[in-house]
Each structure stands twice: as C-alpha cells, then as structure tokens.
Amino acid sequence: MEKQDAVAALAALAQDNRLDVFRLLVQAGPDGMAAGEVAQALGLAPNTLTFHFDRLRQAGLVTVKREGRSMIYAARYETMNGLLSFLSKNCCAGVPKPRASESKTSCRPNRNKKHVSVE
C-alpha cells in the first residue's frame, strides 16, 4: 500500500459512523450487507449512510453491488490488510521478527454471520 492510499483509508475511517459501518461490514463477511440492514443495525438515516458509504468506497475500503432493488456493501479485506501491513511495517525495527505463528497482521473474513455486532 502506498502512503497516499493509507492516508485516504485512515481519513475515511476517522469518523465514528464510518468506523462503525466499516467494522459492521468486516463482521458481516465477504457477502456483505444490504444498505438498509446497515442503516437499521446502526440506527442511521439512509441519506446519511449513503454519504458514508461513498467515502468508504472512494478510499477503497468497501465494494458495492446491486442485487435487485438492494445495494449490497462489503468490506474489502485486501485493502484492510494492506493498511494494517503498512501501519505495522516498521514496528520491529531493531527487534527480531516474531515467528510466523505469532504474526497477527492479517485478517480473514468471518464466515459466520450469526455473530455480527457493533460495540
């Protein structure tokens, strides 16, 4: 990930509603959620949510696809992992790197939708 991409992603996440939306989509998994479901889960007005989705999409953090009359939004895990990697790239300067089994810089989508919650 390039520095300008990291700045765009961090700027998009630097707002409480957008951060909540992104975290909910990460929990929802690769199938994503309909915009209406996100609005209901977070108690946000649809017109406000459209603005937040646009900012997250422009930063490359979410994708959108149409299914019938619904817009389905999903987190882009590759962008999220790229941001985490960018942020932690220099964390071990001068210190031996952890073993591969201890590395926790990547995230995989949660395939179990039953445990979606926002804290």
N, CA, C and O atoms as a GROMACS GRO file, in nm:
protein
  476
    1MET      N    1   0.085  -0.118   0.000
    1MET     CA    2   0.000   0.000   0.000
    1MET      C    3   0.089   0.124   0.000
    1MET      O    4   0.189   0.131   0.072
    2GLU      N    5   0.050   0.219  -0.081
    2GLU     CA    6   0.122   0.345  -0.088
    2GLU      C    7   0.076   0.438   0.024
    2GLU      O    8  -0.035   0.425   0.076
    3LYS      N    9   0.162   0.531   0.060
    3LYS     CA   10   0.131   0.624   0.169
    3LYS      C   11   0.001   0.701   0.142
    3LYS      O   12  -0.080   0.718   0.233
    4GLN      N   13  -0.019   0.748   0.019
    4GLN     CA   14  -0.140   0.825  -0.012
    4GLN      C   15  -0.266   0.740   0.004
    4GLN      O   16  -0.370   0.792   0.042
    5ASP      N   17  -0.258   0.610  -0.026
    5ASP     CA   18  -0.372   0.521  -0.007
    5ASP      C   19  -0.400   0.500   0.142
    5ASP      O   20  -0.516   0.495   0.183
    6ALA      N   21  -0.295   0.489   0.221
    6ALA     CA   22  -0.311   0.474   0.366
    6ALA      C   23  -0.375   0.598   0.425
    6ALA      O   24  -0.463   0.588   0.511
    7VAL      N   25  -0.332   0.715   0.381
    7VAL     CA   26  -0.390   0.840   0.430
    7VAL      C   27  -0.539   0.848   0.394
    7VAL      O   28  -0.620   0.888   0.478
    8ALA      N   29  -0.574   0.810   0.272
    8ALA     CA   30  -0.715   0.812   0.229
    8ALA      C   31  -0.799   0.716   0.314
    8ALA      O   32  -0.910   0.749   0.355
    9ALA      N   33  -0.746   0.597   0.338
    9ALA     CA   34  -0.820   0.499   0.418
    9ALA      C   35  -0.836   0.547   0.562
    9ALA      O   36  -0.945   0.537   0.619
   10LEU      N   37  -0.730   0.598   0.620
   10LEU     CA   38  -0.738   0.647   0.757
   10LEU      C   39  -0.832   0.766   0.767
   10LEU      O   40  -0.907   0.778   0.865
   11ALA      N   41  -0.830   0.855   0.668
   11ALA     CA   42  -0.921   0.970   0.669
   11ALA      C   43  -1.067   0.923   0.663
   11ALA      O   44  -1.153   0.978   0.732
   12ALA      N   45  -1.094   0.822   0.580
   12ALA     CA   46  -1.230   0.770   0.569
   12ALA      C   47  -1.277   0.707   0.700
   12ALA      O   48  -1.394   0.715   0.734
   13LEU      N   49  -1.186   0.644   0.772
   13LEU     CA   50  -1.222   0.577   0.897
   13LEU      C   51  -1.221   0.670   1.018
   13LEU      O   52  -1.262   0.631   1.127
   14ALA      N   53  -1.176   0.793   0.998
   14ALA     CA   54  -1.161   0.888   1.109
   14ALA      C   55  -1.291   0.962   1.139
   14ALA      O   56  -1.289   1.082   1.166
   15GLN      N   57  -1.401   0.891   1.134
   15GLN     CA   58  -1.532   0.946   1.167
   15GLN      C   59  -1.610   0.833   1.230
   15GLN      O   60  -1.612   0.722   1.177
   16ASP      N   61  -1.675   0.860   1.343
   16ASP     CA   62  -1.733   0.750   1.422
   16ASP      C   63  -1.836   0.667   1.347
   16ASP      O   64  -1.836   0.544   1.359
   17ASN      N   65  -1.925   0.729   1.269
   17ASN     CA   66  -2.025   0.649   1.196
   17ASN      C   67  -1.961   0.563   1.088
   17ASN      O   68  -1.999   0.448   1.070
   18ARG      N   69  -1.864   0.619   1.015
   18ARG     CA   70  -1.797   0.540   0.911
   18ARG      C   71  -1.717   0.426   0.972
   18ARG      O   72  -1.713   0.317   0.916
   19LEU      N   73  -1.655   0.450   1.084
   19LEU     CA   74  -1.581   0.342   1.151
   19LEU      C   75  -1.678   0.232   1.194
   19LEU      O   76  -1.648   0.114   1.178
   20ASP      N   77  -1.794   0.270   1.247
   20ASP     CA   78  -1.895   0.170   1.284
   20ASP      C   79  -1.944   0.092   1.163
   20ASP      O   80  -1.959  -0.030   1.169
   21VAL      N   81  -1.968   0.161   1.052
   21VAL     CA   82  -2.014   0.096   0.929
   21VAL      C   83  -1.908  -0.004   0.882
   21VAL      O   84  -1.941  -0.119   0.851
   22PHE      N   85  -1.784   0.039   0.876
   22PHE     CA   86  -1.678  -0.049   0.828
   22PHE      C   87  -1.662  -0.172   0.919
   22PHE      O   88  -1.650  -0.284   0.869
   23ARG      N   89  -1.663  -0.151   1.048
   23ARG     CA   90  -1.649  -0.264   1.141
   23ARG      C   91  -1.765  -0.363   1.126
   23ARG      O   92  -1.744  -0.484   1.134
   24LEU      N   93  -1.886  -0.311   1.105
   24LEU     CA   94  -2.002  -0.398   1.085
   24LEU      C   95  -1.986  -0.479   0.957
   24LEU      O   96  -2.016  -0.598   0.955
   25LEU      N   97  -1.939  -0.414   0.850
   25LEU     CA   98  -1.920  -0.486   0.724
   25LEU      C   99  -1.809  -0.590   0.735
   25LEU      O  100  -1.818  -0.696   0.674
   26VAL      N  101  -1.705  -0.561   0.811
   26VAL     CA  102  -1.599  -0.660   0.833
   26VAL      C  103  -1.657  -0.782   0.903
   26VAL      O  104  -1.626  -0.896   0.868
   27GLN      N  105  -1.742  -0.758   1.002
   27GLN     CA  106  -1.805  -0.869   1.074
   27GLN      C  107  -1.904  -0.945   0.987
   27GLN      O  108  -1.923  -1.065   1.005
   28ALA      N  109  -1.966  -0.876   0.894
   28ALA     CA  110  -2.067  -0.940   0.808
   28ALA      C  111  -2.006  -1.042   0.713
   28ALA      O  112  -2.075  -1.134   0.668
   29GLY      N  113  -1.878  -1.028   0.683
   29GLY     CA  114  -1.813  -1.124   0.595
   29GLY      C  115  -1.816  -1.082   0.450
   29GLY      O  116  -1.864  -0.973   0.417
   30PRO      N  117  -1.764  -1.167   0.362
   30PRO     CA  118  -1.748  -1.132   0.221
   30PRO      C  119  -1.879  -1.112   0.145
   30PRO      O  120  -1.878  -1.049   0.039
   31ASP      N  121  -1.989  -1.164   0.195
   31ASP     CA  122  -2.118  -1.144   0.128
   31ASP      C  123  -2.174  -1.005   0.152
   31ASP      O  124  -2.261  -0.959   0.079
   32GLY      N  125  -2.124  -0.937   0.255
   32GLY     CA  126  -2.167  -0.801   0.285
   32GLY      C  127  -2.307  -0.793   0.341
   32GLY      O  128  -2.364  -0.892   0.386
   33MET      N  129  -2.360  -0.672   0.338
   33MET     CA  130  -2.494  -0.644   0.391
   33MET      C  131  -2.564  -0.543   0.302
   33MET      O  132  -2.500  -0.459   0.239
   34ALA      N  133  -2.694  -0.553   0.298
   34ALA     CA  134  -2.774  -0.454   0.227
   34ALA      C  135  -2.767  -0.322   0.304
   34ALA      O  136  -2.757  -0.320   0.426
   35ALA      N  137  -2.772  -0.212   0.230
   35ALA     CA  138  -2.763  -0.079   0.291
   35ALA      C  139  -2.870  -0.061   0.398
   35ALA      O  140  -2.844  -0.003   0.503
   36GLY      N  141  -2.991  -0.109   0.371
   36GLY     CA  142  -3.099  -0.098   0.469
   36GLY      C  143  -3.070  -0.171   0.599
   36GLY      O  144  -3.104  -0.123   0.707
   37GLU      N  145  -3.008  -0.288   0.588
   37GLU     CA  146  -2.970  -0.363   0.708
   37GLU      C  147  -2.867  -0.287   0.790
   37GLU      O  148  -2.874  -0.283   0.913
   38VAL      N  149  -2.771  -0.227   0.721
   38VAL     CA  150  -2.668  -0.149   0.791
   38VAL      C  151  -2.733  -0.030   0.860
   38VAL      O  152  -2.703  -0.002   0.976
   39ALA      N  153  -2.821   0.040   0.790
   39ALA     CA  154  -2.891   0.155   0.848
   39ALA      C  155  -2.968   0.115   0.973
   39ALA      O  156  -2.964   0.185   1.074
   40GLN      N  157  -3.038   0.003   0.964
   40GLN     CA  158  -3.116  -0.044   1.078
   40GLN      C  159  -3.026  -0.086   1.194
   40GLN      O  160  -3.054  -0.051   1.309
   41ALA      N  161  -2.920  -0.159   1.165
   41ALA     CA  162  -2.830  -0.207   1.270
   41ALA      C  163  -2.763  -0.093   1.345
   41ALA      O  164  -2.738  -0.102   1.465
   42LEU      N  165  -2.733   0.016   1.273
   42LEU     CA  166  -2.660   0.126   1.334
   42LEU      C  167  -2.748   0.246   1.370
   42LEU      O  168  -2.702   0.342   1.430
   43GLY      N  169  -2.876   0.240   1.331
   43GLY     CA  170  -2.967   0.350   1.361
   43GLY      C  171  -2.932   0.478   1.286
   43GLY      O  172  -2.943   0.588   1.341
   44LEU      N  173  -2.889   0.463   1.161
   44LEU     CA  174  -2.852   0.578   1.079
   44LEU      C  175  -2.956   0.603   0.971
   44LEU      O  176  -3.016   0.509   0.919
   45ALA      N  177  -2.976   0.729   0.938
   45ALA     CA  178  -3.068   0.765   0.830
   45ALA      C  179  -3.007   0.722   0.696
   45ALA      O  180  -2.887   0.737   0.676
   46PRO      N  181  -3.089   0.670   0.605
   46PRO     CA  182  -3.036   0.624   0.476
   46PRO      C  183  -2.958   0.728   0.397
   46PRO      O  184  -2.855   0.696   0.338
   47ASN      N  185  -3.004   0.855   0.396
   47ASN     CA  186  -2.930   0.956   0.320
   47ASN      C  187  -2.794   0.985   0.382
   47ASN      O  188  -2.697   1.009   0.309
   48THR      N  189  -2.784   0.982   0.512
   48THR     CA  190  -2.655   0.999   0.581
   48THR      C  191  -2.564   0.881   0.550
   48THR      O  192  -2.445   0.898   0.527
   49LEU      N  193  -2.622   0.762   0.551
   49LEU     CA  194  -2.545   0.641   0.526
   49LEU      C  195  -2.488   0.639   0.385
   49LEU      O  196  -2.375   0.593   0.365
   50THR      N  197  -2.562   0.689   0.288
   50THR     CA  198  -2.512   0.695   0.151
   50THR      C  199  -2.384   0.776   0.143
   50THR      O  200  -2.290   0.737   0.074
   51PHE      N  201  -2.380   0.888   0.212
   51PHE     CA  202  -2.260   0.972   0.216
   51PHE      C  203  -2.142   0.894   0.275
   51PHE      O  204  -2.031   0.898   0.221
   52HIS      N  205  -2.165   0.823   0.385
   52HIS     CA  206  -2.058   0.747   0.450
   52HIS      C  207  -2.010   0.632   0.362
   52HIS      O  208  -1.890   0.607   0.352
   53PHE      N  209  -2.104   0.562   0.297
   53PHE     CA  210  -2.064   0.455   0.205
   53PHE      C  211  -1.977   0.509   0.092
   53PHE      O  212  -1.879   0.446   0.053
   54ASP      N  213  -2.014   0.625   0.039
   54ASP     CA  214  -1.935   0.684  -0.070
   54ASP      C  215  -1.792   0.714  -0.026
   54ASP      O  216  -1.697   0.688  -0.100
   55ARG      N  217  -1.776   0.767   0.093
   55ARG     CA  218  -1.641   0.797   0.143
   55ARG      C  219  -1.559   0.669   0.160
   55ARG      O  220  -1.441   0.666   0.125
   56LEU      N  221  -1.621   0.565   0.214
   56LEU     CA  222  -1.551   0.437   0.233
   56LEU      C  223  -1.517   0.373   0.099
   56LEU      O  224  -1.410   0.314   0.083
   57ARG      N  225  -1.608   0.385   0.002
   57ARG     CA  226  -1.584   0.328  -0.131
   57ARG      C  227  -1.472   0.403  -0.202
   57ARG      O  228  -1.386   0.340  -0.263
   58GLN      N  229  -1.471   0.535  -0.194
   58GLN     CA  230  -1.366   0.615  -0.257
   58GLN      C  231  -1.229   0.583  -0.199
   58GLN      O  232  -1.128   0.592  -0.270
   59ALA      N  233  -1.224   0.545  -0.072
   59ALA     CA  234  -1.097   0.509  -0.007
   59ALA      C  235  -1.058   0.365  -0.036
   59ALA      O  236  -0.952   0.320   0.007
   60GLY      N  237  -1.143   0.291  -0.108
   60GLY     CA  238  -1.113   0.152  -0.142
   60GLY      C  239  -1.139   0.054  -0.030
   60GLY      O  240  -1.091  -0.060  -0.035
   61LEU      N  241  -1.215   0.095   0.070
   61LEU     CA  242  -1.240   0.008   0.186
   61LEU      C  243  -1.365  -0.079   0.171
   61LEU      O  244  -1.378  -0.180   0.240
   62VAL      N  245  -1.456  -0.041   0.082
   62VAL     CA  246  -1.577  -0.122   0.060
   62VAL      C  247  -1.607  -0.132  -0.089
   62VAL      O  248  -1.562  -0.050  -0.169
   63THR      N  249  -1.682  -0.234  -0.123
   63THR     CA  250  -1.734  -0.250  -0.258
   63THR      C  251  -1.886  -0.245  -0.250
   63THR      O  252  -1.944  -0.261  -0.143
   64VAL      N  253  -1.948  -0.222  -0.363
   64VAL     CA  254  -2.094  -0.220  -0.368
   64VAL      C  255  -2.139  -0.292  -0.493
   64VAL      O  256  -2.077  -0.282  -0.599
   65LYS      N  257  -2.249  -0.364  -0.480
   65LYS     CA  258  -2.311  -0.429  -0.596
   65LYS      C  259  -2.462  -0.423  -0.577
   65LYS      O  260  -2.513  -0.421  -0.465
   66ARG      N  261  -2.531  -0.421  -0.688
   66ARG     CA  262  -2.676  -0.418  -0.685
   66ARG      C  263  -2.730  -0.560  -0.692
   66ARG      O  264  -2.688  -0.640  -0.775
   67GLU      N  265  -2.824  -0.590  -0.605
   67GLU     CA  266  -2.898  -0.717  -0.608
   67GLU      C  267  -3.045  -0.682  -0.606
   67GLU      O  268  -3.101  -0.652  -0.500
   68GLY      N  269  -3.108  -0.685  -0.722
   68GLY     CA  270  -3.248  -0.644  -0.731
   68GLY      C  271  -3.259  -0.496  -0.699
   68GLY      O  272  -3.198  -0.413  -0.766
   69ARG      N  273  -3.336  -0.463  -0.597
   69ARG     CA  274  -3.352  -0.324  -0.555
   69ARG      C  275  -3.256  -0.286  -0.444
   69ARG      O  276  -3.256  -0.171  -0.400
   70SER      N  277  -3.176  -0.379  -0.396
   70SER     CA  278  -3.086  -0.353  -0.284
   70SER      C  279  -2.944  -0.325  -0.330
   70SER      O  280  -2.896  -0.380  -0.429
   71MET      N  281  -2.878  -0.240  -0.256
   71MET     CA  282  -2.735  -0.216  -0.273
   71MET      C  283  -2.665  -0.293  -0.162
   71MET      O  284  -2.691  -0.271  -0.044
   72ILE      N  285  -2.575  -0.384  -0.202
   72ILE     CA  286  -2.504  -0.468  -0.106
   72ILE      C  287  -2.361  -0.416  -0.093
   72ILE      O  288  -2.287  -0.407  -0.190
   73TYR      N  289  -2.325  -0.381   0.029
   73TYR     CA  290  -2.191  -0.330   0.057
   73TYR      C  291  -2.112  -0.437   0.131
   73TYR      O  292  -2.165  -0.509   0.215
   74ALA      N  293  -1.983  -0.446   0.096
   74ALA     CA  294  -1.894  -0.544   0.160
   74ALA      C  295  -1.758  -0.481   0.184
   74ALA      O  296  -1.711  -0.398   0.106
   75ALA      N  297  -1.696  -0.523   0.293
   75ALA     CA  298  -1.561  -0.475   0.324
   75ALA      C  299  -1.461  -0.533   0.225
   75ALA      O  300  -1.477  -0.647   0.180
   76ARG      N  301  -1.361  -0.456   0.190
   76ARG     CA  302  -1.251  -0.505   0.105
   76ARG      C  303  -1.137  -0.545   0.200
   76ARG      O  304  -1.059  -0.462   0.245
   77TYR      N  305  -1.130  -0.674   0.226
   77TYR     CA  306  -1.031  -0.725   0.322
   77TYR      C  307  -0.888  -0.702   0.275
   77TYR      O  308  -0.798  -0.680   0.357
   78GLU      N  309  -0.866  -0.706   0.142
   78GLU     CA  310  -0.730  -0.685   0.093
   78GLU      C  311  -0.682  -0.543   0.123
   78GLU      O  312  -0.565  -0.522   0.151
   79THR      N  313  -0.772  -0.445   0.116
   79THR     CA  314  -0.736  -0.308   0.150
   79THR      C  315  -0.712  -0.295   0.300
   79THR      O  316  -0.616  -0.231   0.342
   80MET      N  317  -0.799  -0.355   0.379
   80MET     CA  318  -0.783  -0.350   0.524
   80MET      C  319  -0.650  -0.414   0.565
   80MET      O  320  -0.577  -0.359   0.647
   81ASN      N  321  -0.620  -0.530   0.508
   81ASN     CA  322  -0.494  -0.597   0.541
   81ASN      C  323  -0.374  -0.517   0.492
   81ASN      O  324  -0.270  -0.514   0.558
   82GLY      N  325  -0.388  -0.453   0.376
   82GLY     CA  326  -0.281  -0.368   0.327
   82GLY      C  327  -0.254  -0.251   0.420
   82GLY      O  328  -0.139  -0.213   0.442
   83LEU      N  329  -0.361  -0.193   0.474
   83LEU     CA  330  -0.347  -0.082   0.569
   83LEU      C  331  -0.280  -0.130   0.698
   83LEU      O  332  -0.191  -0.064   0.751
   84LEU      N  333  -0.324  -0.244   0.748
   84LEU     CA  334  -0.263  -0.299   0.870
   84LEU      C  335  -0.115  -0.328   0.847
   84LEU      O  336  -0.032  -0.301   0.934
   85SER      N  337  -0.083  -0.384   0.733
   85SER     CA  338   0.056  -0.413   0.700
   85SER      C  339   0.138  -0.284   0.689
   85SER      O  340   0.250  -0.277   0.740
   86PHE      N  341   0.082  -0.184   0.622
   86PHE     CA  342   0.150  -0.055   0.608
   86PHE      C  343   0.179   0.005   0.744
   86PHE      O  344   0.289   0.055   0.769
   87LEU      N  345   0.080   0.001   0.834
   87LEU     CA  346   0.096   0.061   0.966
   87LEU      C  347   0.196  -0.014   1.054
   87LEU      O  348   0.262   0.046   1.139
   88SER      N  349   0.206  -0.144   1.034
   88SER     CA  350   0.294  -0.224   1.120
   88SER      C  351   0.427  -0.259   1.054
   88SER      O  352   0.506  -0.334   1.111
   89LYS      N  353   0.451  -0.208   0.935
   89LYS     CA  354   0.570  -0.244   0.858
   89LYS      C  355   0.700  -0.223   0.934
   89LYS      O  356   0.790  -0.307   0.925
   90ASN      N  357   0.712  -0.116   1.007
   90ASN     CA  358   0.837  -0.084   1.077
   90ASN      C  359   0.829  -0.106   1.227
   90ASN      O  360   0.910  -0.051   1.301
   91CYS      N  361   0.735  -0.185   1.272
   91CYS     CA  362   0.714  -0.198   1.416
   91CYS      C  363   0.826  -0.273   1.487
   91CYS      O  364   0.842  -0.257   1.608
   92CYS      N  365   0.902  -0.352   1.418
   92CYS     CA  366   1.003  -0.434   1.484
   92CYS      C  367   1.145  -0.385   1.456
   92CYS      O  368   1.239  -0.464   1.463
   93ALA      N  369   1.162  -0.258   1.427
   93ALA     CA  370   1.294  -0.204   1.396
   93ALA      C  371   1.390  -0.234   1.511
   93ALA      O  372   1.370  -0.191   1.624
   94GLY      N  373   1.493  -0.307   1.478
   94GLY     CA  374   1.594  -0.340   1.579
   94GLY      C  375   1.560  -0.457   1.668
   94GLY      O  376   1.641  -0.497   1.752
   95VAL      N  377   1.442  -0.512   1.652
   95VAL     CA  378   1.399  -0.625   1.736
   95VAL      C  379   1.375  -0.743   1.644
   95VAL      O  380   1.317  -0.727   1.536
   96PRO      N  381   1.418  -0.864   1.684
   96PRO     CA  382   1.395  -0.981   1.599
   96PRO      C  383   1.246  -0.995   1.564
   96PRO      O  384   1.159  -0.972   1.648
   97LYS      N  385   1.220  -1.034   1.440
   97LYS     CA  386   1.082  -1.053   1.396
   97LYS      C  387   1.021  -1.174   1.467
   97LYS      O  388   1.090  -1.271   1.496
   98PRO      N  389   0.889  -1.166   1.495
   98PRO     CA  390   0.823  -1.281   1.558
   98PRO      C  391   0.817  -1.399   1.462
   98PRO      O  392   0.826  -1.383   1.340
   99ARG      N  393   0.801  -1.517   1.518
   99ARG     CA  394   0.782  -1.636   1.434
   99ARG      C  395   0.653  -1.623   1.357
   99ARG      O  396   0.562  -1.552   1.398
  100ALA      N  397   0.646  -1.693   1.245
  100ALA     CA  398   0.527  -1.686   1.159
  100ALA      C  399   0.399  -1.718   1.237
  100ALA      O  400   0.295  -1.659   1.210
  101SER      N  401   0.407  -1.810   1.332
  101SER     CA  402   0.289  -1.848   1.408
  101SER      C  403   0.243  -1.736   1.502
  101SER      O  404   0.130  -1.740   1.550
  102GLU      N  405   0.329  -1.638   1.528
  102GLU     CA  406   0.293  -1.528   1.617
  102GLU      C  407   0.246  -1.404   1.542
  102GLU      O  408   0.195  -1.311   1.603
  103SER      N  409   0.262  -1.403   1.411
  103SER     CA  410   0.225  -1.286   1.332
  103SER      C  411   0.074  -1.274   1.324
  103SER      O  412   0.006  -1.370   1.290
  104LYS      N  413   0.022  -1.157   1.356
  104LYS     CA  414  -0.123  -1.134   1.358
  104LYS      C  415  -0.161  -1.011   1.276
  104LYS      O  416  -0.260  -0.945   1.308
  105THR      N  417  -0.086  -0.978   1.172
  105THR     CA  418  -0.114  -0.856   1.097
  105THR      C  419  -0.220  -0.875   0.989
  105THR      O  420  -0.263  -0.776   0.930
  106SER      N  421  -0.265  -0.996   0.961
  106SER     CA  422  -0.366  -1.018   0.859
  106SER      C  423  -0.498  -1.056   0.924
  106SER      O  424  -0.503  -1.108   1.035
  107CYS      N  425  -0.602  -1.029   0.852
  107CYS     CA  426  -0.737  -1.062   0.899
  107CYS      C  427  -0.807  -1.141   0.790
  107CYS      O  428  -0.790  -1.113   0.672
  108ARG      N  429  -0.884  -1.236   0.829
  108ARG     CA  430  -0.963  -1.312   0.733
  108ARG      C  431  -1.110  -1.285   0.763
  108ARG      O  432  -1.147  -1.264   0.879
  109PRO      N  433  -1.195  -1.287   0.659
  109PRO     CA  434  -1.336  -1.258   0.682
  109PRO      C  435  -1.402  -1.363   0.770
  109PRO      O  436  -1.372  -1.482   0.762
  110ASN      N  437  -1.491  -1.316   0.853
  110ASN     CA  438  -1.570  -1.404   0.938
  110ASN      C  439  -1.681  -1.464   0.852
  110ASN      O  440  -1.765  -1.391   0.800
  111ARG      N  441  -1.682  -1.593   0.836
  111ARG     CA  442  -1.782  -1.659   0.751
  111ARG      C  443  -1.912  -1.688   0.827
  111ARG      O  444  -2.011  -1.727   0.766
  112ASN      N  445  -1.912  -1.668   0.959
  112ASN     CA  446  -2.030  -1.696   1.039
  112ASN      C  447  -2.103  -1.566   1.067
  112ASN      O  448  -2.061  -1.488   1.153
  113LYS      N  449  -2.213  -1.540   0.996
  113LYS     CA  450  -2.287  -1.415   1.007
  113LYS      C  451  -2.368  -1.405   1.136
  113LYS      O  452  -2.418  -1.296   1.166
  114LYS      N  453  -2.384  -1.510   1.210
  114LYS     CA  454  -2.469  -1.509   1.327
  114LYS      C  455  -2.415  -1.419   1.439
  114LYS      O  456  -2.490  -1.378   1.527
  115HIS      N  457  -2.286  -1.389   1.436
  115HIS     CA  458  -2.225  -1.315   1.546
  115HIS      C  459  -2.191  -1.172   1.507
  115HIS      O  460  -2.093  -1.116   1.557
  116VAL      N  461  -2.269  -1.110   1.420
  116VAL     CA  462  -2.245  -0.972   1.380
  116VAL      C  463  -2.296  -0.879   1.490
  116VAL      O  464  -2.413  -0.886   1.527
  117SER      N  465  -2.209  -0.793   1.541
  117SER     CA  466  -2.248  -0.696   1.643
  117SER      C  467  -2.160  -0.573   1.630
  117SER      O  468  -2.053  -0.576   1.570
  118VAL      N  469  -2.209  -0.464   1.686
  118VAL     CA  470  -2.132  -0.341   1.688
  118VAL      C  471  -2.112  -0.303   1.832
  118VAL      O  472  -2.208  -0.294   1.909
  119GLU      N  473  -1.988  -0.280   1.869
  119GLU     CA  474  -1.957  -0.241   2.007
  119GLU      C  475  -1.921  -0.097   2.013
  119GLU      O  476  -1.892  -0.045   2.121
   0.00000   0.00000   0.00000
